[in-house]
């Protein structure tokens, strides 16, 4: 049931470890890299709640979630094959957008899939099993350029300026094949409970997102809030332009405005007696988040704030500070980039071990909340320690703490969350929960530059 995550994480592992390297090779300077990465969070913000809502309301020959697994896997595999052959920087950025959208189409229903298939007492083990496959997949993916160079004899130095070395290109080809095959295995080897079977497992949901008797109240609420959010988005663009703040804040301002417009559109649907549609349902579900989900949202926000910074800046930081180069064609730069990719692999391997062997028992011994708290403290200490390194090989000890936090971030919030969600809303709420993973990426950059 979780084996497809092995393939999904091949995609994310190659993306996180190598996309900044691809951008720099195609001519991006370090200040451009964050804006080029903006495709990933925007895509996740839009795709996941939509796919979650659609999968909640799908049932065909393949099932409920599996049609989305397969569609996303095919598209993501094609993007992985094309990414290292991008001829220009902006084509690479566009390919990243397509890749991330496709990975999100596959990944979002996988979270809800575990919630569908397992009772509450088994969900900690279910999500930590996902952590195991995520860790193994990311470990192998992160080490692929190193393996290609040192074990398989591929060149780690580009033949021409603006080209990627063979090690990166063939790693992406291999990753695309693994992505498709691993997800296909889950599609072929699992069956899903029908909507009728799922409904029999729980009490009838009393918090349906469809609006009936409270239509006038909802119409007034969405109209008022829609105007406020739209105006806030417009106002926010002025200080960004006047003070020449980070361009990513335009995306955040646009997001505020779009959220306002969507609420105004929902009000229009309600006024026209057409409340039973996907947009009104998703907006209403957002406002009816369970208390547990609101509490977890704050934790997720700060956890992912740190993770995005690590993924985007570690390669350029380590190669500049410890390898003393920014020349992407040099052997020293590529050695440093390979080391960072390898260290990312190590924290994923540690996460696999912690997810399978430690976290389920720590959660039983204490609680899901306490085990997550312990893990996040360990991850924070691991990240802080990187700043004080003088020998890049010592990063492996930093990765121990990061690995424990990563294993928990991938499992515990979802194990806690699924127990508070209605079964027929599992997909859409998993998609909405992703907002609190994505938004930190927009806010992280201004704080980074202020520092």
PADONU-828637 format. One record per residue (C-alpha): residue number from 1; residue in three letters; x, y, z. Coordinates in pm, 1 decimal. Example, Ala and Ser with C-alpha at 12.3 -4.5 7.8 and 13.67 -1.06 7.14 Angstrom:
1;ala;1230.0;-450.0;780.0
2;ser;1367.0;-106.0;714.0
END
This chain:
1;unk;0.0;0.0;0.0
2;unk;287.7;241.4;69.6
3;unk;535.7;105.3;-186.1
4;unk;443.5;374.5;-439.2
5;unk;601.1;630.2;-206.4
6;unk;937.8;476.6;-295.3
7;unk;888.1;609.1;-648.2
8;unk;739.2;941.0;-539.6
9;unk;1041.4;1009.8;-323.9
10;unk;1276.1;924.2;-610.1
11;unk;1118.2;1221.6;-783.9
12;unk;1142.8;1451.0;-481.4
13;unk;1492.2;1327.9;-390.1
14;unk;1632.4;1403.5;-734.3
15;unk;1448.6;1735.7;-740.1
16;unk;1565.2;1853.3;-397.8
17;unk;1924.4;1741.9;-443.6
18;unk;1983.4;1853.8;-802.4
19;unk;1743.1;2120.7;-928.7
20;unk;1942.7;2412.0;-782.1
21;unk;2248.3;2257.9;-948.0
22;unk;2061.3;2240.2;-1281.6
23;unk;1952.1;2602.9;-1251.4
24;unk;2305.2;2722.4;-1173.9
25;unk;2446.5;2519.2;-1462.5
26;unk;2198.4;2683.8;-1699.8
27;unk;2313.1;3028.0;-1588.2
28;unk;2114.2;3120.6;-1277.6
29;unk;2296.1;3311.1;-1006.6
30;unk;2232.2;3232.7;-641.9
31;unk;1985.8;3523.6;-602.3
32;unk;1766.8;3386.2;-881.5
33;unk;1736.1;3034.5;-743.4
34;unk;1455.2;3100.7;-492.5
35;unk;1224.2;3262.1;-749.7
36;unk;1289.4;2974.0;-991.1
37;unk;1185.0;2730.1;-718.9
38;unk;855.1;2912.7;-672.8
39;unk;678.7;2672.3;-910.9
40;unk;679.2;2392.2;-658.1
41;unk;486.6;2558.5;-373.1
42;unk;241.5;2737.0;-604.7
43;unk;165.3;2407.1;-773.5
44;unk;112.9;2223.5;-445.8
45;unk;-108.3;2500.1;-312.8
46;unk;-340.1;2474.3;-611.9
47;unk;-326.9;2107.1;-699.6
48;unk;-358.4;1923.6;-369.4
49;unk;-699.2;2044.4;-242.3
50;unk;-845.6;2007.6;-591.5
51;unk;-711.8;1654.2;-633.8
52;unk;-816.9;1572.2;-276.7
53;unk;-1173.5;1686.4;-341.8
54;unk;-1186.2;1503.7;-675.4
55;unk;-1054.0;1178.9;-528.9
56;unk;-1305.4;1199.2;-242.7
57;unk;-1577.5;1195.3;-508.2
58;unk;-1428.8;944.5;-754.1
59;unk;-1517.0;578.8;-794.2
60;unk;-1439.8;383.2;-1111.8
61;unk;-1277.9;58.2;-1224.2
62;unk;-941.9;158.3;-1072.0
63;unk;-1101.4;272.8;-746.6
64;unk;-1103.0;603.1;-561.7
65;unk;-741.5;715.8;-518.7
66;unk;-555.4;487.8;-762.0
67;unk;-658.3;669.4;-1085.1
68;unk;-471.9;974.8;-955.0
69;unk;-169.7;768.3;-849.0
70;unk;-128.4;638.0;-1202.5
71;unk;-199.1;961.6;-1392.7
72;unk;47.1;1160.0;-1182.3
73;unk;313.9;890.4;-1208.6
74;unk;305.8;886.4;-1588.8
75;unk;331.1;1266.0;-1613.5
76;unk;601.4;1292.8;-1343.6
77;unk;813.7;1023.5;-1509.0
78;unk;804.7;1209.0;-1840.8
79;unk;907.5;1532.0;-1665.4
80;unk;1198.3;1354.2;-1492.2
81;unk;1321.7;1227.4;-1828.8
82;unk;1311.1;1577.0;-1979.3
83;unk;1438.5;1786.2;-1686.8
84;unk;1817.2;1723.4;-1725.1
85;unk;1791.3;1794.3;-2099.5
86;unk;1630.6;2136.9;-2059.3
87;unk;1798.9;2365.0;-2314.2
88;unk;1738.4;2691.0;-2125.2
89;unk;1691.5;2811.1;-1770.7
90;unk;1325.7;2905.6;-1816.2
91;unk;1237.6;2576.4;-1982.5
92;unk;1393.6;2404.7;-1680.5
93;unk;1178.4;2619.8;-1449.2
94;unk;868.2;2529.0;-1652.2
95;unk;959.1;2160.9;-1639.8
96;unk;994.7;2186.9;-1263.0
97;unk;640.1;2327.4;-1251.9
98;unk;505.9;2031.2;-1453.6
99;unk;709.3;1783.0;-1250.4
100;unk;590.8;1918.9;-919.1
101;unk;227.1;1930.5;-1030.3
102;unk;250.7;1568.2;-1142.8
103;unk;417.1;1452.0;-822.6
104;unk;145.3;1629.7;-622.6
105;unk;-128.0;1456.5;-825.9
106;unk;25.6;1123.7;-723.7
107;unk;121.7;1206.0;-366.1
108;unk;-188.0;1380.5;-227.3
109;unk;-421.6;1078.1;-255.6
110;unk;-155.8;852.2;-98.7
111;unk;-198.7;1031.1;235.7
112;unk;-575.3;991.8;222.5
113;unk;-531.8;629.3;106.1
114;unk;-380.4;528.1;441.3
115;unk;-661.1;708.6;622.8
116;unk;-914.3;521.4;408.1
117;unk;-765.9;176.2;451.1
118;unk;-652.9;163.4;814.8
119;unk;-833.0;198.6;1149.2
120;unk;-703.2;464.7;1387.7
121;unk;-493.8;224.7;1597.1
122;unk;-292.8;121.4;1288.9
123;unk;-238.5;466.4;1136.5
124;unk;84.4;544.4;1323.2
125;unk;236.5;229.1;1175.9
126;unk;78.5;307.0;837.6
127;unk;228.8;653.9;810.6
128;unk;565.8;552.0;955.1
129;unk;575.0;276.6;692.0
130;unk;533.3;551.8;436.2
131;unk;825.7;728.9;607.1
132;unk;1032.2;413.3;561.6
133;unk;969.9;396.8;187.3
134;unk;1016.4;772.7;154.4
135;unk;1350.7;745.3;332.0
136;unk;1475.3;452.9;124.8
137;unk;1364.6;614.5;-201.4
138;unk;1519.9;950.3;-119.2
139;unk;1843.7;788.9;3.8
140;unk;1897.9;598.8;-319.9
141;unk;1788.8;896.4;-533.0
142;unk;2020.4;1136.4;-349.6
143;unk;2318.1;905.9;-394.7
144;unk;2252.2;830.2;-761.1
145;unk;2494.4;1093.8;-902.9
146;unk;2768.6;966.0;-670.0
147;unk;2698.9;602.4;-764.2
148;unk;2697.3;691.6;-1132.4
149;unk;3035.7;864.9;-1099.7
150;unk;3221.7;631.0;-864.3
151;unk;3070.0;287.9;-923.2
152;unk;2936.7;293.9;-1279.4
153;unk;3203.2;509.7;-1443.6
154;unk;2990.2;795.2;-1577.2
155;unk;3150.5;1136.8;-1612.1
156;unk;3084.8;1387.0;-1333.7
157;unk;3217.9;1684.3;-1532.0
158;unk;3009.3;1835.5;-1814.7
159;unk;3150.9;1811.0;-2164.3
160;unk;3043.3;2163.8;-2256.3
161;unk;2947.7;2478.3;-2066.9
162;unk;2577.6;2491.5;-1985.9
163;unk;2542.0;2112.2;-1993.9
164;unk;2492.1;1873.2;-1704.6
165;unk;2729.8;1585.6;-1639.9
166;unk;2625.9;1232.4;-1733.3
167;unk;2585.9;1144.8;-1366.3
168;unk;2292.2;1384.7;-1326.1
169;unk;2124.8;1303.2;-1657.0
170;unk;2126.6;926.5;-1609.5
171;unk;2015.6;961.6;-1247.6
172;unk;1701.2;1138.2;-1367.8
173;unk;1638.4;871.6;-1632.6
174;unk;1665.6;596.5;-1373.7
175;unk;1446.0;793.2;-1133.0
176;unk;1170.0;833.8;-1391.0
177;unk;1156.3;457.7;-1448.0
178;unk;1152.5;379.5;-1075.2
179;unk;877.0;636.6;-1012.6
180;unk;643.9;479.7;-1267.1
181;unk;714.5;117.0;-1172.7
182;unk;679.1;169.0;-796.8
183;unk;346.5;350.7;-826.2
184;unk;221.1;94.7;-1078.7
185;unk;297.6;-178.4;-822.4
186;unk;69.5;-11.6;-564.7
187;unk;-201.9;42.3;-827.0
188;unk;-194.2;-322.0;-933.7
189;unk;-147.2;-485.1;-593.5
190;unk;-403.2;-301.4;-379.1
191;unk;-778.7;-281.1;-371.6
192;unk;-985.3;-3.1;-221.3
193;unk;-1295.2;-4.2;-5.9
194;unk;-1599.7;122.5;-190.7
195;unk;-1771.8;442.5;-70.8
196;unk;-2047.3;226.9;79.7
197;unk;-1796.1;18.3;274.2
198;unk;-1617.9;329.4;401.2
199;unk;-1948.8;479.9;511.7
200;unk;-2023.2;166.8;714.5
201;unk;-1697.4;203.3;910.4
202;unk;-1792.1;528.2;1080.6
203;unk;-2085.5;729.4;1202.2
204;unk;-2257.3;953.1;952.4
205;unk;-2065.4;1277.3;901.7
206;unk;-2255.1;1566.2;1053.7
207;unk;-2021.1;1837.8;924.4
208;unk;-2091.5;1808.7;552.7
209;unk;-1948.1;2098.2;358.1
210;unk;-2260.1;2140.3;145.9
211;unk;-2469.1;2435.7;248.8
212;unk;-2841.2;2399.0;312.4
213;unk;-3021.4;2587.3;589.2
214;unk;-2737.3;2834.2;646.2
215;unk;-2720.9;2962.9;286.4
216;unk;-2804.5;3329.6;372.7
217;unk;-2539.9;3333.3;645.9
218;unk;-2282.0;3170.9;418.4
219;unk;-2363.1;3414.0;136.1
220;unk;-2303.6;3712.5;365.0
221;unk;-1988.2;3561.6;515.4
222;unk;-1822.1;3477.5;184.4
223;unk;-1916.3;3811.4;32.2
224;unk;-1771.3;4005.2;326.6
225;unk;-1455.4;3795.0;356.4
226;unk;-1405.9;3788.5;-19.3
227;unk;-1399.3;4168.0;-34.6
228;unk;-1157.8;4189.6;260.1
229;unk;-912.7;3931.8;119.1
230;unk;-921.6;4082.5;-230.6
231;unk;-851.6;4433.4;-101.7
232;unk;-575.2;4298.9;125.6
233;unk;-406.5;4138.2;-174.9
234;unk;-417.0;4463.2;-370.4
235;unk;-289.6;4671.8;-78.2
236;unk;-3.9;4428.6;-11.5
237;unk;145.3;4485.0;-357.4
238;unk;218.7;4852.5;-280.5
239;unk;487.0;4808.4;-8.3
240;unk;640.9;4521.2;-205.4
241;unk;681.5;4752.2;-505.8
242;unk;769.4;5071.2;-315.0
243;unk;1029.3;4917.6;-81.5
244;unk;1156.9;4675.5;-349.0
245;unk;1089.9;4373.0;-129.3
246;unk;1138.1;4015.6;-246.6
247;unk;942.6;3933.7;-563.5
248;unk;806.0;3618.4;-398.1
249;unk;582.6;3848.2;-190.9
250;unk;395.6;3935.4;-509.2
251;unk;296.1;3569.0;-522.9
252;unk;172.0;3590.0;-163.8
253;unk;-24.3;3908.2;-241.4
254;unk;-168.8;3740.3;-549.5
255;unk;-265.3;3444.7;-332.5
256;unk;-455.6;3672.3;-94.7
257;unk;-638.2;3830.8;-386.8
258;unk;-721.6;3499.2;-551.9
259;unk;-850.8;3360.7;-221.2
260;unk;-1077.4;3664.3;-196.6
261;unk;-1201.4;3619.9;-554.1
262;unk;-1273.4;3250.6;-490.5
263;unk;-1487.3;3345.8;-191.4
264;unk;-1672.8;3602.7;-399.6
265;unk;-1729.3;3332.1;-661.6
266;unk;-1860.0;3100.4;-388.0
267;unk;-2100.5;3372.7;-277.2
268;unk;-2219.7;3407.0;-636.4
269;unk;-2280.2;3030.7;-660.5
270;unk;-2477.4;3033.3;-335.2
271;unk;-2683.2;3332.1;-449.6
272;unk;-2770.2;3147.4;-772.4
273;unk;-2877.9;2837.8;-572.7
274;unk;-2578.4;2639.1;-700.1
275;unk;-2403.0;2567.5;-370.4
276;unk;-2344.8;2200.1;-448.8
277;unk;-2021.7;2237.5;-644.9
278;unk;-1654.7;2172.2;-578.9
279;unk;-1545.9;2532.8;-518.6
280;unk;-1808.8;2603.8;-251.9
281;unk;-1734.7;2266.6;-92.7
282;unk;-1358.2;2327.8;-68.4
283;unk;-1395.3;2683.8;66.1
284;unk;-1650.4;2570.4;324.3
285;unk;-1430.3;2278.1;430.9
286;unk;-1143.1;2520.7;477.5
287;unk;-1344.0;2728.3;724.4
288;unk;-1466.7;2416.9;904.0
289;unk;-1125.0;2270.1;980.1
290;unk;-1127.7;2060.7;1298.3
291;unk;-948.4;2210.4;1600.3
292;unk;-678.8;1940.5;1586.8
293;unk;-599.8;2038.8;1229.2
294;unk;-567.5;2407.1;1323.4
295;unk;-321.9;2318.6;1602.4
296;unk;-115.2;2097.7;1373.1
297;unk;-111.5;2368.7;1105.3
298;unk;103.8;2595.1;1322.4
299;unk;353.5;2314.5;1387.5
300;unk;371.3;2228.6;1017.8
301;unk;428.5;2592.6;924.3
302;unk;748.5;2628.4;1126.3
303;unk;876.3;2277.6;1047.8
304;unk;861.6;2332.5;672.6
305;unk;1000.1;2686.4;699.5
306;unk;1328.4;2526.0;805.3
307;unk;1316.6;2235.8;559.0
308;unk;1272.6;2455.8;252.4
309;unk;1570.1;2668.2;353.2
310;unk;1783.7;2357.8;394.3
311;unk;1687.4;2210.5;57.1
312;unk;1738.3;2529.9;-141.7
313;unk;2052.9;2677.8;12.9
314;unk;2265.3;2386.0;135.0
315;unk;2432.6;2312.6;-201.1
316;unk;2532.2;2672.7;-269.6
317;unk;2626.2;2733.9;95.6
318;unk;2846.9;2426.4;136.9
319;unk;3021.5;2462.7;-200.0
320;unk;3094.1;2830.7;-133.8
321;unk;3195.4;2808.6;233.0
322;unk;3362.5;2468.1;260.2
323;unk;3475.3;2406.4;-100.7
324;unk;3549.8;2775.0;-175.3
325;unk;3395.6;2784.9;-524.1
326;unk;3085.1;2901.2;-708.8
327;unk;3206.7;2774.3;-1049.3
328;unk;2952.7;2508.4;-1150.7
329;unk;3192.3;2364.9;-1411.3
330;unk;3471.1;2302.2;-1158.9
331;unk;3550.3;1964.5;-1006.6
332;unk;3539.8;2117.0;-654.7
333;unk;3185.7;2250.0;-703.3
334;unk;3056.9;1919.8;-838.2
335;unk;3230.8;1728.2;-559.7
336;unk;3061.7;1955.0;-304.4
337;unk;2723.5;1924.9;-476.6
338;unk;2757.2;1546.5;-477.7
339;unk;2844.3;1551.0;-107.3
340;unk;2533.4;1757.2;-24.8
341;unk;2318.0;1526.3;-233.8
342;unk;2473.2;1232.2;-51.9
343;unk;2416.3;1388.6;290.2
344;unk;2053.9;1445.5;197.1
345;unk;2050.4;1077.2;118.4
346;unk;2186.2;994.6;462.9
347;unk;1919.1;1189.0;648.9
348;unk;1657.1;1007.3;441.9
349;unk;1814.8;672.5;526.7
350;unk;1818.3;766.4;894.0
351;unk;1453.3;869.7;857.2
352;unk;1370.2;528.8;710.9
353;unk;1529.0;353.4;1007.5
354;unk;1374.5;584.4;1265.0
355;unk;1035.0;557.8;1097.4
356;unk;1036.2;179.7;1097.5
357;unk;1214.1;102.6;1424.4
358;unk;1186.7;398.1;1662.8
359;unk;886.5;622.7;1606.4
360;unk;605.7;363.5;1638.8
361;unk;748.1;246.8;1971.8
362;unk;823.1;598.2;2094.7
363;unk;461.7;693.0;2015.5
364;unk;335.8;391.1;2210.9
365;unk;567.0;467.5;2502.3
366;unk;468.2;835.8;2521.2
367;unk;213.9;966.6;2268.6
368;unk;205.9;1078.0;1908.0
369;unk;231.7;1442.4;2017.1
370;unk;526.0;1386.1;2252.0
371;unk;721.3;1174.8;2003.3
372;unk;673.6;1446.3;1739.2
373;unk;794.3;1715.1;1981.3
374;unk;1110.2;1519.3;2066.9
375;unk;1182.6;1461.0;1698.7
376;unk;1145.7;1827.0;1603.8
377;unk;1385.7;1937.5;1878.3
378;unk;1642.4;1688.0;1747.7
379;unk;1596.0;1821.6;1394.1
380;unk;1641.5;2181.7;1506.6
381;unk;1968.0;2097.2;1680.8
382;unk;2087.6;1910.8;1371.2
383;unk;2023.2;2209.1;1145.7
384;unk;2192.8;2453.7;1381.9
385;unk;2503.7;2235.0;1396.8
386;unk;2567.3;2268.9;1019.3
387;unk;2660.4;2634.0;1071.1
388;unk;2957.1;2539.0;1291.0
389;unk;3111.2;2273.6;1064.7
390;unk;3468.0;2302.5;940.7
391;unk;3482.6;1954.6;784.6
392;unk;3199.0;1880.1;537.8
393;unk;3212.9;1507.7;620.6
394;unk;3092.7;1589.9;973.4
395;unk;2753.1;1679.2;825.9
396;unk;2654.6;1317.1;871.6
397;unk;2609.6;1379.0;1245.0
398;unk;2387.8;1679.5;1172.0
399;unk;2182.4;1454.4;946.1
400;unk;2099.8;1221.5;1235.9
401;unk;1886.8;1489.4;1399.6
402;unk;1741.5;1603.4;1068.3
403;unk;1656.3;1241.9;984.1
404;unk;1461.1;1188.8;1305.8
405;unk;1265.9;1510.8;1249.8
406;unk;1200.1;1422.6;885.7
407;unk;1066.6;1078.3;975.2
408;unk;827.7;1231.4;1226.2
409;unk;718.4;1519.2;1000.0
410;unk;621.3;1265.9;734.2
411;unk;419.6;1050.7;972.5
412;unk;302.2;1190.5;1304.9
413;unk;100.2;1494.7;1190.6
414;unk;-95.8;1273.5;951.5
415;unk;-147.5;999.0;1209.5
416;unk;-279.9;1261.2;1452.6
417;unk;-484.9;1439.6;1187.5
418;unk;-669.9;1145.9;1031.3
419;unk;-837.8;1060.0;1361.2
420;unk;-1010.5;1400.0;1359.8
421;unk;-1135.0;1396.2;998.6
422;unk;-1462.4;1265.4;854.6
423;unk;-1399.4;970.4;623.3
424;unk;-1569.4;1128.8;321.4
425;unk;-1350.3;1440.6;353.1
426;unk;-1011.7;1272.8;400.3
427;unk;-875.2;1375.4;60.2
428;unk;-977.8;1739.9;57.5
429;unk;-857.9;1799.5;415.0
430;unk;-522.3;1639.6;335.5
431;unk;-499.3;1884.6;44.9
432;unk;-594.0;2182.3;261.6
433;unk;-338.7;2069.2;522.2
434;unk;-76.7;2111.0;251.2
435;unk;-136.7;2490.3;261.9
436;unk;63.0;2501.5;584.7
437;unk;351.7;2324.0;414.7
438;unk;352.2;2554.1;111.6
439;unk;295.4;2901.6;262.2
440;unk;625.8;2895.1;462.1
441;unk;817.7;2885.2;135.3
442;unk;674.5;3224.0;34.6
443;unk;745.7;3381.9;373.5
444;unk;1087.8;3227.8;431.0
445;unk;1273.6;3431.5;170.5
446;unk;1214.0;3786.3;304.8
447;unk;1319.2;3673.7;652.7
448;unk;1629.9;3511.3;507.8
449;unk;1732.5;3829.4;326.4
450;unk;1666.2;4046.8;632.4
451;unk;1900.4;3822.6;828.4
END
